[in-house]
Amino acid sequence: MQYVYGYVNVNIKDIFTRLKGTPITASKMKQIANNSGDIVIFAGGKTVVKAFENDIPNANIIRVPSILVQSRGVIDFIYFDKPFTFKNEMWAYTIDNKITLKYLYYVLKNNVNYFRDNASGMGSLPQISLSITEDFSIKLPSLQKQKEIVEILDNFDKLVNDLSNGLPAEIEARQKQYEYYRDKLLNFKRKN
């Protein structure tokens, strides 16, 4: 690859491997759902269940870090690095290099509105076609630059999630502290 201006333009299909899901119905997913399961199954929208691998018929289990393309209903992208599968109406991408995969994830998340705008209506649900992602062109910088970008975005992601999780707990703790001191300061006991 020849880098011009520090990057090369590539279509996703040219360097990433597309992965296929499992032919499974929503009713079968409900039937085999088990919170103790070892495999996560993604379906359209926000539907996610856990199941045991032996219970999944015709399972195509993905065991490498991948980016799941939620192509129908809720158009979005999920980076997942544990064993999973998905309804075969969706697809996923992977590549040998985890940094490049995570870089693609951030590029796709940054362009999610492009994909949503290019979704066609199928009934009442928006849907993107395979070619929308396959032919999507990305600027791919050197591996070192990808690594820098991924590290920065991972740090921001962690910070935002820590704030989202930690802030309510911190507010609750400060509220309890306030109530304690308020009660202590305003509770005048009589001296005998």
Backbone as a printed PyTorch tensor [residue, N CA C, xyz], in Angstrom:
tensor([[[  0.8390,  -1.1840,   0.0000],
         [  0.0000,   0.0000,   0.0000],
         [  0.8810,   1.2430,   0.0000]],

        [[  0.4970,   2.1710,  -0.8130],
         [  1.2490,   3.4180,  -0.8820],
         [  0.4480,   4.5000,  -0.1710]],

        [[  1.0650,   5.0820,   0.8630],
         [  0.3950,   6.0960,   1.6520],
         [  0.6080,   7.4610,   1.0110]],

        [[ -0.5020,   8.1460,   0.7510],
         [ -0.4710,   9.5020,   0.2320],
         [ -1.0810,  10.3840,   1.3110]],

        [[ -0.4050,  11.4570,   1.6750],
         [ -0.8590,  12.3380,   2.7470],
         [ -0.9980,  11.5820,   4.0720]],

        [[ -0.2280,  10.5180,   4.2570],
         [ -0.2300,   9.7940,   5.5180],
         [ -1.2780,   8.7020,   5.6390]],

        [[ -2.0350,   8.4470,   4.5830],
         [ -3.0320,   7.3890,   4.6370],
         [ -3.2720,   6.8340,   3.2350]],

        [[ -3.9770,   5.7270,   3.1890],
         [ -4.3900,   5.1230,   1.9270],
         [ -5.9050,   4.9480,   1.9880]],

        [[ -6.5880,   5.1900,   0.8840],
         [ -8.0330,   4.9630,   0.8140],
         [ -8.2810,   3.5050,   0.4670]],

        [[ -9.1140,   2.8380,   1.2660],
         [ -9.4640,   1.4420,   0.9930],
         [-10.9630,   1.2510,   1.2160]],

        [[-11.5410,   0.3360,   0.4690],
         [-12.9150,  -0.0750,   0.7240],
         [-12.8680,  -1.1750,   1.7790]],

        [[-13.8610,  -1.2180,   2.6080],
         [-13.8950,  -2.2020,   3.6890],
         [-13.7230,  -3.6130,   3.1390]],

        [[-14.4110,  -3.9390,   2.0500],
         [-14.3630,  -5.3010,   1.5080],
         [-12.9690,  -5.7000,   1.0260]],

        [[-12.1030,  -4.7150,   0.7730],
         [-10.7750,  -5.0200,   0.2370],
         [ -9.7880,  -5.5100,   1.2870]],

        [[-10.0070,  -5.1860,   2.5620],
         [ -9.0270,  -5.6270,   3.5620],
         [ -9.6230,  -6.3340,   4.7720]],

        [[-10.9320,  -6.2430,   4.9440],
         [-11.5690,  -6.8910,   6.0890],
         [-12.3100,  -8.1390,   5.6270]],

        [[-12.3610,  -9.1360,   6.4910],
         [-13.0640, -10.3770,   6.1920],
         [-14.4870, -10.2730,   6.7180]],

        [[-15.4490, -10.5330,   5.8380],
         [-16.8470, -10.5040,   6.2490],
         [-17.2360, -11.8600,   6.8220]],

        [[-17.9320, -11.8330,   7.9400],
         [-18.3700, -13.0500,   8.6280],
         [-19.8860, -13.1650,   8.5620]],

        [[-20.3580, -14.3990,   8.4700],
         [-21.7940, -14.6440,   8.3980],
         [-22.3020, -15.1590,   9.7270]],

        [[-23.5830, -14.9280,   9.9590],
         [-24.2060, -15.3190,  11.2100],
         [-24.8530, -16.6850,  11.1560]],

        [[-25.8520, -16.8520,  11.9850],
         [-26.5520, -18.1190,  12.1680],
         [-28.0060, -17.9560,  11.7480]],

        [[-28.5300, -18.9050,  10.9760],
         [-29.9620, -18.8430,  10.6490],
         [-30.7830, -19.2530,  11.8750]],

        [[-31.3440, -18.2740,  12.5520],
         [-32.1050, -18.5380,  13.7770],
         [-33.2770, -17.5720,  13.8470]],

        [[-34.3980, -18.0450,  14.3380],
         [-35.5850, -17.2060,  14.4470],
         [-35.6610, -16.5770,  15.8340]],

        [[-36.4660, -15.5410,  15.9300],
         [-36.6730, -14.8870,  17.2290],
         [-37.3010, -15.8620,  18.2240]],

        [[-38.2210, -16.6790,  17.7680],
         [-38.8560, -17.6260,  18.6860],
         [-37.8670, -18.6790,  19.1820]],

        [[-36.9490, -19.1210,  18.3140],
         [-35.9270, -20.0800,  18.7410],
         [-34.9790, -19.4220,  19.7460]],

        [[-34.6570, -18.1530,  19.5200],
         [-33.7890, -17.4320,  20.4540],
         [-34.4350, -17.3710,  21.8380]],

        [[-35.7360, -17.0860,  21.8850],
         [-36.4440, -17.0410,  23.1700],
         [-36.4260, -18.4150,  23.8340]],

        [[-36.5880, -19.4420,  23.0240],
         [-36.6500, -20.8080,  23.5350],
         [-35.3320, -21.2470,  24.1750]],

        [[-34.1910, -20.8590,  23.5780],
         [-32.8920, -21.3210,  24.0660],
         [-32.1920, -20.3180,  24.9790]],

        [[-32.7990, -19.1520,  25.1820],
         [-32.1800, -18.1090,  26.0120],
         [-31.8930, -18.6300,  27.4180]],

        [[-30.6780, -18.3440,  27.8880],
         [-30.2590, -18.7670,  29.2180],
         [-29.1840, -17.7920,  29.6920]],

        [[-29.4480, -17.0840,  30.7810],
         [-28.4950, -16.0790,  31.2790],
         [-27.1310, -16.6510,  31.6320]],

        [[-27.0540, -17.9570,  31.8350],
         [-25.7760, -18.6020,  32.1470],
         [-25.0540, -19.0690,  30.8870]],

        [[-25.6600, -18.8420,  29.7380],
         [-25.0900, -19.3110,  28.4770],
         [-23.7000, -18.7750,  28.1940]],

        [[-22.9700, -19.4700,  27.3250],
         [-21.5920, -19.0930,  27.0030],
         [-21.4650, -18.3410,  25.6830]],

        [[-22.5580, -18.2100,  24.9420],
         [-22.5410, -17.5300,  23.6500],
         [-23.5770, -16.4150,  23.6520]],

        [[-23.2040, -15.2490,  23.1570],
         [-24.1270, -14.1280,  23.0080],
         [-24.6800, -14.1910,  21.5870]],

        [[-26.0000, -14.0360,  21.4710],
         [-26.6460, -14.0020,  20.1550],
         [-27.2700, -12.6270,  19.9750]],

        [[-26.8960, -11.9560,  18.8980],
         [-27.4510, -10.6470,  18.5760],
         [-28.5370, -10.8190,  17.5190]],

        [[-29.6290, -10.0810,  17.6880],
         [-30.6890, -10.0520,  16.6900],
         [-30.9360,  -8.5930,  16.3300]],

        [[-31.9350,  -8.3350,  15.5160],
         [-32.2410,  -6.9700,  15.1130],
         [-32.5700,  -6.0810,  16.2970]],

        [[-32.4140,  -4.7960,  16.0990],
         [-32.6840,  -3.8440,  17.1720],
         [-31.7140,  -4.0220,  18.3150]],

        [[-32.2380,  -4.0120,  19.5080],
         [-31.4070,  -4.1540,  20.7070],
         [-31.5530,  -5.5420,  21.3300]],

        [[-32.0830,  -6.5060,  20.5680],
         [-32.3010,  -7.8480,  21.0930],
         [-30.9930,  -8.6130,  21.1940]],

        [[-30.6670,  -9.0140,  22.4140],
         [-29.4540,  -9.7760,  22.6970],
         [-29.8170, -10.8360,  23.7300]],

        [[-29.4360, -12.0860,  23.4640],
         [-29.6530, -13.1560,  24.4430],
         [-28.3750, -13.9600,  24.5880]],

        [[-28.2910, -14.6520,  25.7120],
         [-27.2080, -15.6110,  25.9300],
         [-27.7960, -17.0030,  25.7890]],

        [[-26.9890, -17.9250,  25.2950],
         [-27.4320, -19.3130,  25.1560],
         [-26.2100, -20.2170,  25.2250]],

        [[-26.4600, -21.4960,  25.4400],
         [-25.3770, -22.4610,  25.3890],
         [-25.1500, -22.8740,  23.9440]],

        [[-23.8980, -23.0070,  23.5800],
         [-23.5450, -23.3090,  22.1920],
         [-24.2690, -24.5480,  21.6790]],

        [[-24.3830, -25.5780,  22.4850],
         [-25.0400, -26.8170,  22.0510],
         [-26.5170, -26.6320,  21.7360]],

        [[-27.1310, -25.5670,  22.2680],
         [-28.5500, -25.3130,  22.0320],
         [-28.8190, -24.5040,  20.7650]],

        [[-27.7690, -23.9680,  20.1520],
         [-27.9380, -23.1090,  18.9840],
         [-27.8660, -23.9770,  17.7250]],

        [[-28.9850, -24.1050,  16.9920],
         [-28.9610, -24.9380,  15.7870],
         [-28.1450, -24.2780,  14.6710]],

        [[-27.3850, -25.0740,  13.9490],
         [-26.5730, -24.5830,  12.8200],
         [-25.7170, -23.3950,  13.2200]],

        [[-25.1460, -23.4550,  14.3990],
         [-24.4080, -22.3170,  14.9520],
         [-23.1490, -22.0100,  14.1510]],

        [[-22.9720, -20.7520,  13.8800],
         [-21.7350, -20.2410,  13.2960],
         [-21.1590, -19.2850,  14.3400]],

        [[-20.3760, -19.8150,  15.2560],
         [-19.8670, -19.0350,  16.3840],
         [-18.6040, -18.2840,  15.9580]],

        [[-18.5850, -17.0020,  16.2350],
         [-17.4410, -16.1420,  15.9430],
         [-16.5910, -16.1000,  17.2080]],

        [[-15.3150, -16.4340,  17.0750],
         [-14.4240, -16.4970,  18.2460],
         [-13.2480, -15.5360,  18.1330]],

        [[-13.3530, -14.5760,  17.2450],
         [-12.2960, -13.5770,  17.0810],
         [-12.9220, -12.1950,  17.2770]],

        [[-12.1470, -11.2190,  17.7070],
         [-12.7010,  -9.8660,  17.8130],
         [-13.2920,  -9.4420,  16.4670]],

        [[-14.4750,  -8.8580,  16.5250],
         [-15.2020,  -8.5070,  15.3050],
         [-16.0380,  -7.2600,  15.5200]],

        [[-16.4810,  -6.7090,  14.4050],
         [-17.4150,  -5.5940,  14.4260],
         [-18.7130,  -6.0910,  13.8220]],

        [[-19.7480,  -6.0910,  14.6180],
         [-21.0620,  -6.5200,  14.1650],
         [-21.7680,  -5.3370,  13.5180]],

        [[-22.3070,  -5.5620,  12.3400],
         [-23.0750,  -4.5370,  11.6400],
         [-24.5500,  -4.8130,  11.9070]],

        [[-25.1720,  -3.9790,  12.7150],
         [-26.6090,  -4.0830,  12.9340],
         [-27.2570,  -3.3940,  11.7460]],

        [[-27.7240,  -4.2080,  10.8190],
         [-28.1270,  -3.6950,   9.5140],
         [-29.6240,  -3.4570,   9.3590]],

        [[-30.3950,  -3.8170,  10.3620],
         [-31.8450,  -3.6810,  10.2340],
         [-32.4420,  -3.1920,  11.5440]],

        [[-33.3750,  -2.2620,  11.4400],
         [-34.0020,  -1.7010,  12.6430],
         [-33.1250,  -0.6030,  13.2040]],

        [[-32.3580,  -0.9310,  14.2190],
         [-31.3920,   0.0170,  14.7810],
         [-30.0990,  -0.1500,  13.9850]],

        [[-29.7590,   0.8130,  13.1790],
         [-28.5310,   0.7480,  12.3770],
         [-27.3850,   1.2100,  13.2780]],

        [[-26.4650,   0.2790,  13.5600],
         [-25.3630,   0.6210,  14.4560],
         [-24.2460,  -0.4090,  14.3080]],

        [[-23.1770,  -0.2190,  15.0580],
         [-22.0130,  -1.0940,  15.0110],
         [-21.6100,  -1.4590,  16.4340]],

        [[-21.2310,  -2.7100,  16.6240],
         [-20.8260,  -3.1940,  17.9410],
         [-19.4670,  -3.8720,  17.8060]],

        [[-18.5070,  -3.4530,  18.6160],
         [-17.2230,  -4.1460,  18.6970],
         [-17.3900,  -5.2190,  19.7520]],

        [[-17.0720,  -6.4800,  19.4060],
         [-17.2740,  -7.5710,  20.3530],
         [-16.1000,  -8.5180,  20.2730]],

        [[-15.5500,  -8.8970,  21.4390],
         [-14.3610,  -9.7580,  21.4360],
         [-14.5310, -11.0310,  22.2640]],

        [[-15.7860, -11.4290,  22.4900],
         [-16.0790, -12.7020,  23.1510],
         [-16.8590, -13.5680,  22.1640]],

        [[-16.9610, -14.8760,  22.4000],
         [-17.6970, -15.7270,  21.4580],
         [-19.1480, -15.2560,  21.2860]],

        [[-19.5630, -15.1430,  20.0210],
         [-20.9170, -14.6750,  19.7290],
         [-21.3700, -15.1810,  18.3670]],

        [[-22.6340, -14.9790,  18.1150],
         [-23.1930, -15.1760,  16.7840],
         [-24.3150, -14.1610,  16.6250]],

        [[-24.9420, -14.1800,  15.4750],
         [-25.9790, -13.1950,  15.1990],
         [-26.9160, -13.7410,  14.1370]],

        [[-28.1230, -13.1690,  14.0990],
         [-29.0750, -13.5660,  13.0640],
         [-28.4520, -13.2800,  11.7100]],

        [[-28.6640, -14.1770,  10.7770],
         [-27.9660, -14.0770,   9.4990],
         [-28.4210, -12.9260,   8.6140]],

        [[-29.3150, -12.0860,   9.0810],
         [-29.6670, -10.8800,   8.3240],
         [-28.6200,  -9.7760,   8.5410]],

        [[-27.7420,  -9.9990,   9.4980],
         [-26.6620,  -9.0510,   9.7760],
         [-25.3450,  -9.6500,   9.2890]],

        [[-24.2590,  -8.9280,   9.4830],
         [-22.9380,  -9.4390,   9.1600],
         [-21.9220,  -8.7760,  10.0770]],

        [[-20.7070,  -9.2910,  10.0320],
         [-19.6430,  -8.7630,  10.8790],
         [-18.3610,  -8.7100,  10.0660]],

        [[-17.4020,  -7.9530,  10.5660],
         [-16.0830,  -7.8520,   9.9300],
         [-15.0040,  -8.1660,  10.9470]],

        [[-13.9190,  -8.7460,  10.4550],
         [-12.7530,  -8.9710,  11.2890],
         [-11.5070,  -8.8170,  10.4300]],

        [[-10.3660,  -8.7940,  11.1020],
         [ -9.0550,  -8.7320,  10.4540],
         [ -8.0490,  -9.2250,  11.4880]],

        [[ -6.9280,  -9.7030,  11.0350],
         [ -5.9130, -10.2530,  11.9440],
         [ -5.4000,  -9.2350,  12.9510]],

        [[ -5.3520,  -7.9810,  12.5630],
         [ -4.7730,  -6.9430,  13.4150],
         [ -5.8640,  -6.2790,  14.2550]],

        [[ -5.7850,  -6.4560,  15.5740],
         [ -6.8050,  -5.9190,  16.4770],
         [ -6.8450,  -4.3870,  16.4530]],

        [[ -5.6920,  -3.7580,  16.2830],
         [ -5.6510,  -2.2870,  16.2200],
         [ -6.4290,  -1.7980,  14.9990]],

        [[ -6.1940,  -2.4140,  13.8530],
         [ -6.8850,  -2.0070,  12.6300],
         [ -8.3800,  -2.2650,  12.7580]],

        [[ -8.7600,  -3.3560,  13.4020],
         [-10.1770,  -3.6530,  13.6090],
         [-10.8270,  -2.5880,  14.4860]],

        [[-10.1690,  -2.2500,  15.5740],
         [-10.7190,  -1.2320,  16.4730],
         [-10.7530,   0.1340,  15.7740]],

        [[ -9.7580,   0.4080,  14.9340],
         [ -9.7490,   1.6470,  14.1550],
         [-10.9900,   1.6910,  13.2590]],

        [[-11.2730,   0.5710,  12.5620],
         [-12.4610,   0.5180,  11.7090],
         [-13.7170,   0.7660,  12.5350]],

        [[-13.7870,   0.1780,  13.7160],
         [-14.9480,   0.3750,  14.5780],
         [-15.1830,   1.8660,  14.8320]],

        [[-14.1400,   2.5750,  15.2000],
         [-14.2980,   4.0020,  15.4800],
         [-14.6700,   4.7870,  14.2230]],

        [[-14.1380,   4.3980,  13.0760],
         [-14.5030,   5.0630,  11.8190],
         [-15.9890,   4.8430,  11.5340]],

        [[-16.4460,   3.6010,  11.6890],
         [-17.8560,   3.3030,  11.4310],
         [-18.7700,   4.0440,  12.4110]],

        [[-18.4160,   4.0480,  13.7000],
         [-19.2270,   4.7650,  14.6910],
         [-19.2700,   6.2600,  14.3700]],

        [[-18.1540,   6.7920,  13.8890],
         [-18.0900,   8.2020,  13.5370],
         [-18.9770,   8.5160,  12.3280]],

        [[-19.2290,   7.5120,  11.5000],
         [-20.0260,   7.7040,  10.2850],
         [-21.3980,   7.0420,  10.3720]],

        [[-21.8540,   6.7200,  11.5710],
         [-23.1170,   5.9960,  11.7220],
         [-24.2910,   6.7400,  11.0750]],

        [[-24.2820,   8.0500,  11.1020],
         [-25.3780,   8.8010,  10.4720],
         [-25.3920,   8.6270,   8.9590]],

        [[-24.2310,   8.4690,   8.3550],
         [-24.1720,   8.1750,   6.9170],
         [-24.9240,   6.8830,   6.6200]],

        [[-24.6650,   5.8580,   7.4230],
         [-25.3140,   4.5630,   7.2090],
         [-26.8120,   4.6500,   7.4890]],

        [[-27.1930,   5.3760,   8.5040],
         [-28.6170,   5.5360,   8.8150],
         [-29.3230,   6.3100,   7.7020]],

        [[-28.6450,   7.3340,   7.1730],
         [-29.2370,   8.1120,   6.0800],
         [-29.3850,   7.2850,   4.8040]],

        [[-28.5410,   6.2800,   4.6280],
         [-28.5790,   5.4390,   3.4270],
         [-29.4000,   4.1670,   3.6120]],

        [[-30.0920,   4.0770,   4.7250],
         [-30.9470,   2.9190,   4.9740],
         [-32.2520,   3.0890,   4.1980]],

        [[-32.7090,   2.0020,   3.6360],
         [-34.0040,   2.0310,   2.9640],
         [-35.0310,   1.4440,   3.9140]],

        [[-36.2830,   1.8330,   3.7240],
         [-37.3380,   1.3040,   4.5850],
         [-37.8070,  -0.0460,   4.0770]],

        [[-37.8350,  -1.0040,   4.9620],
         [-38.4000,  -2.3040,   4.6080],
         [-39.5410,  -2.4970,   5.5850]],

        [[-40.7460,  -2.1800,   5.1330],
         [-41.8560,  -2.1030,   6.0750],
         [-41.6470,  -0.8610,   6.9090]],

        [[-41.6580,  -1.0350,   8.2110],
         [-41.4470,   0.1250,   9.0790],
         [-40.0120,   0.1940,   9.5980]],

        [[-39.1750,  -0.8050,   9.2180],
         [-37.8130,  -0.8500,   9.7300],
         [-36.7960,  -0.3930,   8.6850]],

        [[-35.8920,   0.5070,   9.0750],
         [-34.8150,   0.8640,   8.1450],
         [-33.8400,  -0.3040,   8.0120]],

        [[-33.2120,  -0.3970,   6.8480],
         [-32.2630,  -1.4890,   6.6080],
         [-31.1910,  -1.0190,   5.6310]],

        [[-29.9460,  -1.4100,   5.9090],
         [-28.8800,  -1.1160,   4.9540],
         [-28.5050,  -2.4000,   4.2210]],

        [[-28.0590,  -2.2190,   2.9950],
         [-27.6400,  -3.3720,   2.1990],
         [-26.1620,  -3.6470,   2.4500]],

        [[-25.7640,  -4.8410,   2.1180],
         [-24.3740,  -5.2490,   2.2940],
         [-23.4190,  -4.3030,   1.5670]],

        [[-23.7890,  -3.8790,   0.3590],
         [-22.8870,  -3.0270,  -0.4260],
         [-22.6200,  -1.6830,   0.2400]],

        [[-23.5330,  -1.2210,   1.0880],
         [-23.3220,   0.0640,   1.7810],
         [-22.0670,   0.0080,   2.6400]],

        [[-21.8430,  -1.1170,   3.3200],
         [-20.6230,  -1.2260,   4.1260],
         [-19.4570,  -1.7540,   3.2900]],

        [[-19.7130,  -2.7270,   2.4330],
         [-18.6370,  -3.3280,   1.6350],
         [-17.8830,  -2.2810,   0.8200]],

        [[-18.6200,  -1.3550,   0.2340],
         [-18.0130,  -0.3480,  -0.6480],
         [-17.6760,   0.9550,   0.0670]],

        [[-17.8580,   0.9830,   1.3810],
         [-17.5410,   2.1920,   2.1350],
         [-16.0270,   2.3850,   2.1450]],

        [[-15.5910,   3.5660,   1.7640],
         [-14.1650,   3.8770,   1.6800],
         [-13.7030,   4.5540,   2.9720]],

        [[-12.5890,   4.0470,   3.5030],
         [-12.0210,   4.6460,   4.7130],
         [-10.5940,   5.0910,   4.4420]],

        [[-10.1690,   6.0790,   5.2000],
         [ -8.7750,   6.5250,   5.1630],
         [ -8.0320,   5.6850,   6.1930]],

        [[ -7.0950,   4.8790,   5.7290],
         [ -6.3570,   3.9770,   6.6090],
         [ -4.9330,   4.4950,   6.7630]],

        [[ -4.6240,   5.0930,   7.9200],
         [ -3.2590,   5.5820,   8.1490],
         [ -2.3230,   4.4260,   8.4920]],

        [[ -1.0700,   4.7490,   8.7370],
         [ -0.0930,   3.7340,   9.1300],
         [ -0.5610,   3.0510,  10.4140]],

        [[ -0.0430,   1.8750,  10.6590],
         [ -0.4230,   1.1220,  11.8550],
         [ -0.1040,   1.9190,  13.1210]],

        [[  1.0210,   2.6180,  13.1380],
         [  1.3890,   3.4260,  14.3020],
         [  0.3620,   4.5330,  14.5470]],

        [[ -0.0840,   5.1900,  13.4760],
         [ -1.0870,   6.2560,  13.6130],
         [ -2.4280,   5.6710,  14.0520]],

        [[ -2.7970,   4.5010,  13.5100],
         [ -4.0270,   3.8290,  13.9390],
         [ -3.9720,   3.5450,  15.4350]],

        [[ -2.8280,   3.0620,  15.8830],
         [ -2.6540,   2.7200,  17.2980],
         [ -2.8410,   3.9560,  18.1760]],

        [[ -2.2520,   5.0850,  17.7690],
         [ -2.3930,   6.3300,  18.5310],
         [ -3.8640,   6.7470,  18.6020]],

        [[ -4.5500,   6.6830,  17.4630],
         [ -5.9590,   7.0780,  17.4090],
         [ -6.8010,   6.1720,  18.2930]],

        [[ -6.5890,   4.8650,  18.1930],
         [ -7.3570,   3.8940,  18.9720],
         [ -7.1150,   4.0920,  20.4640]],

        [[ -5.8640,   4.3040,  20.8670],
         [ -5.5630,   4.5150,  22.2890],
         [ -6.2720,   5.7500,  22.8330]],

        [[ -6.2530,   6.8340,  22.0670],
         [ -6.9120,   8.0740,  22.5070],
         [ -8.4180,   7.8480,  22.6320]],

        [[ -9.0280,   7.2400,  21.6120],
         [-10.4780,   7.0340,  21.6360],
         [-10.8880,   6.0090,  22.6900]],

        [[-10.0770,   4.9720,  22.9010],
         [-10.3610,   4.0100,  23.9690],
         [-10.3420,   4.7050,  25.3320]],

        [[ -9.3600,   5.5970,  25.5340],
         [ -9.2640,   6.3250,  26.8030],
         [-10.4810,   7.2240,  27.0210]],

        [[-10.9120,   7.9220,  25.9580],
         [-12.1060,   8.7610,  26.0760],
         [-13.3380,   7.9070,  26.3540]],

        [[-13.4440,   6.7740,  25.6660],
         [-14.5810,   5.8790,  25.8610],
         [-14.6300,   5.3870,  27.3070]],

        [[-13.4820,   5.0050,  27.8260],
         [-13.4030,   4.5290,  29.2150],
         [-13.7830,   5.6520,  30.1790]],

        [[-13.2800,   6.8420,  29.9330],
         [-13.5880,   7.9820,  30.7920],
         [-15.0850,   8.2750,  30.7890]],

        [[-15.6890,   8.2940,  29.6130],
         [-17.1250,   8.5630,  29.5170],
         [-17.9190,   7.4780,  30.2340]],

        [[-17.5620,   6.2260,  30.0380],
         [-18.2860,   5.1390,  30.7050],
         [-18.0640,   5.1570,  32.2050]],

        [[-16.8550,   5.4960,  32.6450],
         [-16.6020,   5.6090,  34.0820],
         [-17.4470,   6.7230,  34.6880]],

        [[-17.5430,   7.8490,  33.9610],
         [-18.3650,   8.9590,  34.4560],
         [-19.8290,   8.5590,  34.4980]],

        [[-20.2890,   7.8810,  33.4560],
         [-21.6940,   7.4730,  33.4020],
         [-22.0180,   6.5120,  34.5340]],

        [[-21.0960,   5.6130,  34.8470],
         [-21.3340,   4.6450,  35.9150],
         [-21.0230,   5.2270,  37.2800]],

        [[-19.9510,   5.9890,  37.3690],
         [-19.4850,   6.4670,  38.6580],
         [-20.1810,   7.7120,  39.1580]],

        [[-20.6320,   8.5620,  38.2640],
         [-21.2300,   9.8260,  38.6640],
         [-22.5020,   9.6410,  39.4950]],

        [[-23.4450,   8.7930,  39.0990],
         [-24.6270,   8.6100,  39.9520],
         [-24.2700,   8.1020,  41.3560]],

        [[-23.3040,   7.1930,  41.4440],
         [-22.8840,   6.6840,  42.7550],
         [-22.2460,   7.8030,  43.5750]],

        [[-21.4540,   8.6380,  42.9280],
         [-20.8050,   9.7530,  43.6160],
         [-21.8440,  10.7650,  44.0920]],

        [[-22.8300,  11.0530,  43.2650],
         [-23.8890,  11.9840,  43.6560],
         [-24.6590,  11.4360,  44.8490]],

        [[-24.9680,  10.1450,  44.8200],
         [-25.6840,   9.5160,  45.9300],
         [-24.8510,   9.5850,  47.2190]],

        [[-23.5450,   9.3360,  47.1080],
         [-22.6760,   9.3930,  48.2860],
         [-22.6270,  10.8100,  48.8510]],

        [[-22.5240,  11.8140,  47.9780],
         [-22.4920,  13.2090,  48.4410],
         [-23.8200,  13.5980,  49.0820]],

        [[-24.9440,  13.0680,  48.5310],
         [-26.2610,  13.3530,  49.0950],
         [-26.3590,  12.7990,  50.5090]],

        [[-25.8760,  11.5650,  50.7040],
         [-25.8960,  10.9560,  52.0370],
         [-25.0030,  11.7220,  52.9970]],

        [[-23.8440,  12.1710,  52.5040],
         [-22.9250,  12.9510,  53.3360],
         [-23.5860,  14.2720,  53.7420]],

        [[-24.2290,  14.9150,  52.8050],
         [-24.9310,  16.1730,  53.0750],
         [-26.0040,  15.9650,  54.1420]],

        [[-26.8120,  14.9040,  53.9790],
         [-27.8820,  14.6270,  54.9320],
         [-27.3220,  14.3390,  56.3210]],

        [[-26.2260,  13.6020,  56.4040],
         [-25.5990,  13.2850,  57.6790],
         [-25.1720,  14.5700,  58.4010]],

        [[-24.4240,  15.4310,  57.6730],
         [-23.9390,  16.6640,  58.3050],
         [-25.0760,  17.6340,  58.5840]],

        [[-26.0550,  17.6790,  57.7250],
         [-27.2160,  18.5310,  57.9710],
         [-27.8920,  18.1060,  59.2710]],

        [[-28.1140,  16.7970,  59.4370],
         [-28.7540,  16.2940,  60.6540],
         [-27.8990,  16.5750,  61.8760]],

        [[-26.5840,  16.3790,  61.7680],
         [-25.6840,  16.6290,  62.9010],
         [-25.6750,  18.1100,  63.2710]],

        [[-25.6160,  18.9550,  62.2630],
         [-25.5160,  20.3920,  62.5160],
         [-26.8250,  20.9940,  63.0050]],

        [[-27.9270,  20.4290,  62.6070],
         [-29.2180,  21.0140,  62.9730],
         [-29.9280,  20.2670,  64.0940]],

        [[-29.3170,  19.2410,  64.6220],
         [-29.9220,  18.4700,  65.7050],
         [-29.3220,  18.9540,  67.0220]],

        [[-29.9850,  19.9250,  67.6420],
         [-29.4940,  20.4790,  68.8940],
         [-30.0690,  19.6740,  70.0530]],

        [[-29.1980,  19.0440,  70.7690],
         [-29.6510,  18.2870,  71.9320],
         [-29.5780,  19.1920,  73.1580]],

        [[-30.5570,  19.0140,  74.0310],
         [-30.5720,  19.7960,  75.2690],
         [-29.5240,  19.2750,  76.2250]],

        [[-28.9090,  20.1970,  76.8750],
         [-27.9750,  19.8280,  77.9430],
         [-28.7360,  19.8080,  79.2480]],

        [[-28.5370,  18.8150,  80.0370],
         [-29.2210,  18.7350,  81.3380],
         [-28.5040,  19.4810,  82.3900]]])
